[in-house]
Amino acid sequence: CFANNINRSLIRGNSLLQKVPLSNLNRIKPHFQIKISQQEEKVFDFLLGVVHHFKLNLNLRVAGGWVRDKLLNKDGGDIDITIDNLTGVEFASYVDKYAHHLNIPSIHLGIIKSNPEQSKHLETVCLTLFGIEIDINNLRIETYQPYSRIPLTRPATPSEDAHRRDFTINSLFYNLHTQDVEDYCQGVEDIKNKQLKTPKDCLQTFLDDPLRVLRAVRFACQLDFQIHPSIIQTASQPLVKQALTQKISRERIGKELSKLFITERVPLGFEHFEQMKIVDTIFIGPDIEWTQTKIKRAKDNLTFSSQLQKHSKLELSAVQKEILCQSLILSPFLENKSTSDGFPFRRGNLTLLKTKLGRFVSNTLRCSLKSPNRNAEDVARIFFGGLRMKEFLNKNPLPRIEDESTLLFVGRWLQSVHHDKWVLSAILSILLLSQENQQGFNVIQEFEHLKRLLERITSITCPFSQTELINGHDIQTTLEIPGGPMIGHLQEQLNDYLLLHPKSTKDEAICVLRQFADRSDN
């Protein structure tokens, strides 16, 4: 391996390296050992080899989240490297030359131009080395202008760079030359105490970049940390709420919330939003008016949903978690709606968004989070399903799978909400039902009953394979009839037959289809 050719004693403590300013610096070594993987060791030795080989007068440090995660005994993931005395692009040229010198062909090196809309405020060098993605940037200080989160930058000391960051736990450096953790902002102490603080004045931190308010909530939920009271108090100030509205795009807010929604502590996150008084700043829309009752209802639904998922050991994908959270947060505005504007089991996504409920969901998610139409379709579908199942259970509190009407309703219902979303719609239906039957209603028990019923009927009726047996084109071709409403009518009749006779072959289905067509003619 090329690393064996590097004299590490020459690299560590290289006399050409600049001295690190000692003011405010807390070197952490004895009690917080960073565990480096073999791949990370290869990466660090390679980068140090670049410095040594070309006798560069600079320091290499890993910054931010990687250091934090290592101190928390988590996988460090991607690596952000900070350098001084050279630009990232200049250092990249030495990296490329050194790779050729060692005959290493597998380095993928590129440059990402500054793109403030994507939170890339500075030109960044990106490379993949030994399977690890690495970003290289300069130590810098940032100055923000009013009404903009796009900073002016200039070179900085490590201390200045640390103090410009969002939170103390993200302000740590790991010095590749000394193998020390460098702590200018008491970040290690805050990690020990599981506390989220800002390196400088909270108000200035949030006015510089108001998105940090949402990041505070997300980090607290991801890491199970406490948010310092000063952050909660500052975030609730009208000046910060105004900056959040004016400086941060809805798309950026949506992306930050997506990261929050996949954590296990979303109810706590929503509670933090309530404490910060920003629920009505984040979730907006033409028909949205938050009251304390609606905030409590959304929070309760998120809490009950979290309990259901843990008790039933549901393993939801990231996409499922996101659309379920969006549905539960909007639920106080939709729980009194009905499905009277129609939702036949064949209704497509485009038509779905033209319903009253679909338009409400689409407008709200677009205004609040710039969510794509597919999210609105999914949330609307979950709500239609939840409302329909709630109405069914109100009329049939003890549904029996032996009843043909139950098999038909549930089979159609499963098809309407789709195979990957029925459990989400089932959760919502039970929560909606609980609000109408609060006395002695056991949410977890009722959900388990419904889940078992749906699973049994799924195994009996095979609802998701029935729609694939014969499609509209097959009907048109087999019966030699033109397209039109008749195709849909026959398709629904055939679908009901197949739900009750799931073992039917395609030939048997065609035979039944001809009988339906003959009756229609008569």
C-alpha positions, 0 to 999 in steps of 0.5 A, spaced: 500 500 500 502 506 498 501 508 505 507 504 507 511 508 503 510 515 507 514 516 513 509 518 518 513 521 523 515 526 518 508 528 517 505 528 524 508 535 527 511 537 520 516 543 522 513 546 516 506 546 519 503 553 522 502 553 529 495 553 531 493 559 536 492 557 543 487 562 545 480 559 547 483 552 544 481 546 548 485 540 546 482 534 547 486 527 548 485 523 554 478 521 555 475 522 548 479 518 543 477 518 536 476 511 533 479 511 525 477 506 521 482 503 516 479 507 510 479 513 514 486 512 516 488 511 508 484 517 507 488 521 512 495 518 510 494 520 503 492 527 504 498 528 509 502 525 504 500 531 499 502 536 504 509 532 506 510 531 498 510 538 496 512 541 502 506 545 503 505 550 509 498 548 511 494 545 516 489 539 515 483 539 519 476 535 519 471 539 521 464 539 524 459 533 523 464 528 522 468 530 529 461 530 533 459 523 530 465 520 532 465 523 539 458 520 540 461 513 537 457 514 531 459 512 524 462 519 521 460 518 514 462 523 509 468 528 511 469 535 511 476 538 510 478 545 512 485 548 510 489 554 510 494 558 506 491 555 499 484 555 496 481 548 495 482 548 488 489 549 489 490 544 494 486 539 489 491 540 484 496 537 488 491 532 490 491 530 483 498 530 482 500 526 488 495 521 486 498 520 479 505 520 483 502 514 487 499 511 481 492 511 484 487 511 479 480 511 483 480 518 485 474 522 482 475 529 483 470 535 482 469 542 483 462 544 486 461 552 484 458 556 489 450 555 489 447 559 495 440 556 494 443 549 495 446 552 501 453 552 498 456 559 499 463 557 497 466 554 491 467 547 494 472 541 492 469 534 492 473 528 491 472 520 492 477 517 496 477 510 498 470 509 497 469 516 502 466 522 499 470 528 501 469 536 501 475 541 502 474 548 504 478 554 506 477 556 514 473 562 513 469 567 517 462 569 514 459 576 514 451 576 513 447 582 510 440 583 512 434 580 508 440 575 505 443 568 508 448 569 502 454 571 506 461 575 504 467 570 506 474 572 508 480 567 510 479 566 518 483 563 524 480 556 526 477 559 532 474 564 527 471 559 523 469 555 529 465 561 532 461 562 525 458 555 525 451 554 527 452 550 534 458 548 539 457 541 537 458 542 530 464 547 531 469 541 533 476 540 529 480 534 528 487 536 527 490 530 522 497 532 524 497 532 531 491 527 532 487 532 537 480 534 537 480 542 537 475 545 541 474 553 541 467 553 543 466 548 549 463 543 544 465 537 547 462 539 554 456 540 550 456 533 547 457 530 554 451 534 557 447 532 551 446 540 550 445 544 544 448 551 544 450 556 539 457 558 539 456 566 539 449 570 541 443 566 539 440 572 536 446 574 531 446 566 529 439 566 527 439 572 524 445 570 520 441 564 517 434 563 520 434 556 517 438 554 524 432 554 528 429 548 524 436 545 524 436 546 532 430 542 532 432 537 527 439 535 531 435 535 538 431 530 535 436 526 531 441 526 537 436 526 543 439 532 545 436 538 550 435 545 546 438 550 551 433 555 553 436 561 550 435 558 543 428 557 544 427 564 547 430 567 541 427 563 536 420 565 538 422 573 537 418 576 532 425 578 529 427 571 528 420 569 525 420 575 520 427 573 518 425 565 517 420 568 512 424 573 508 430 569 508 429 562 507 426 559 501 420 554 502 424 549 499 429 549 504 424 549 509 421 543 506 428 539 505 430 541 513 423 538 515 424 532 511 430 530 515 426 531 521 420 527 519 425 521 519 427 521 526 424 517 532 422 524 535 418 527 531 412 529 536 418 532 540 420 536 534 413 539 533 413 541 541 419 545 540 416 548 534 410 550 539 415 552 544 418 557 539 411 559 536 413 558 529 408 552 527 404 558 524 410 560 520 412 553 518 406 550 516 402 555 512 396 555 506 390 559 504 386 555 508 390 554 514 389 558 521 392 555 527 389 555 534 392 552 540 386 546 539 389 545 532 396 545 535 394 540 540 391 535 536 396 535 531 401 534 536 397 528 540 396 525 533 404 525 532 405 522 539 399 517 538 402 515 531 409 514 534 407 510 540 403 505 535 409 504 530 413 502 536 408 498 539 407 494 533 414 494 530 412 498 524 418 499 519 416 505 515 421 507 509 423 514 509 418 516 504 412 513 508 415 517 515 415 523 511 408 523 508 405 520 514 408 526 518 405 531 513 398 527 514 398 528 521 400 535 522 394 537 517 389 532 520 386 537 524 384 541 518 381 535 515 378 530 520 371 533 519 371 532 511 368 527 508 369 523 502 362 525 499 366 529 493 368 522 491 373 517 490 372 511 487 377 505 487 380 507 480 381 514 481 388 516 478 392 521 482 391 527 477 383 527 478 385 526 486 388 533 486 382 536 483 377 534 489 376 539 494 380 535 499 386 534 494 386 541 492 387 543 500 392 538 501 396 540 494 395 548 496 398 547 503 404 543 502 406 547 496 405 553 500 409 551 506 414 546 503 414 546 496 413 539 496 412 536 489 405 533 487 407 526 488 407 528 496 400 531 495 397 525 491 400 521 497 397 525 503 391 526 499 390 518 498 392 517 505 386 522 508 381 519 503 383 512 505 383 514 513 376 518 512 373 512 508 375 507 513 373 511 519 366 512 516 366 504 515 368 502 522 363 507 525 358 503 521 361 496 522 364 497 529 366 489 529 367 487 521 367 480 520 371 477 514 366 472 513 361 478 510 361 479 503 360 486 504 366 487 508 371 483 503 369 488 498 369 494 501 376 492 504 379 490 498 377 496 494 379 500 500 386 497 499 386 498 492 385 505 493 390 507 498 395 502 494 400 497 497 405 501 500 400 506 504 395 502 507 398 502 513 399 509 514 391 510 512 390 505 517 393 509 522 390 515 520 383 512 520 384 510 528 386 516 530 380 520 527 376 515 530 379 516 537 377 523 536 370 521 535 370 516 541 374 518 546 371 515 552 375 508 553 377 508 546 384 504 546 388 507 540 393 501 540 388 496 541 384 498 536 389 499 531 392 492 532 385 489 531 384 493 524 391 491 522 390 484 523 383 484 519 387 488 513 392 483 513 387 477 513 383 480 508 389 482 504 391 474 504 384 472 502 383 477 496 390 478 494 387 485 492 394 488 489 394 482 484 387 483 481 388 489 478 394 486 474 390 480 471 386 484 466 386 491 464 382 496 460 386 495 454 385 487 455 377 488 456 377 493 450 381 488 445 377 481 448 370 484 447 372 488 441 368 494 444 370 502 443 373 505 449 369 509 454 365 509 460 363 502 459 370 499 460 371 502 467 364 500 469 366 493 466 373 493 470 369 495 476 365 489 476 370 484 474 374 487 480 369 485 485 368 478 482 376 477 483 376 480 490 371 474 492 374 469 487 381 471 488 384 464 485 380 465 478 385 464 472 385 469 466 381 465 462 375 464 467 376 472 468 374 473 461 369 468 461 365 472 467 367 479 463 363 476 457 357 475 462 357 482 465 358 485 458 352 481 455 348 483 461 349 490 460 347 489 453 341 487 455 
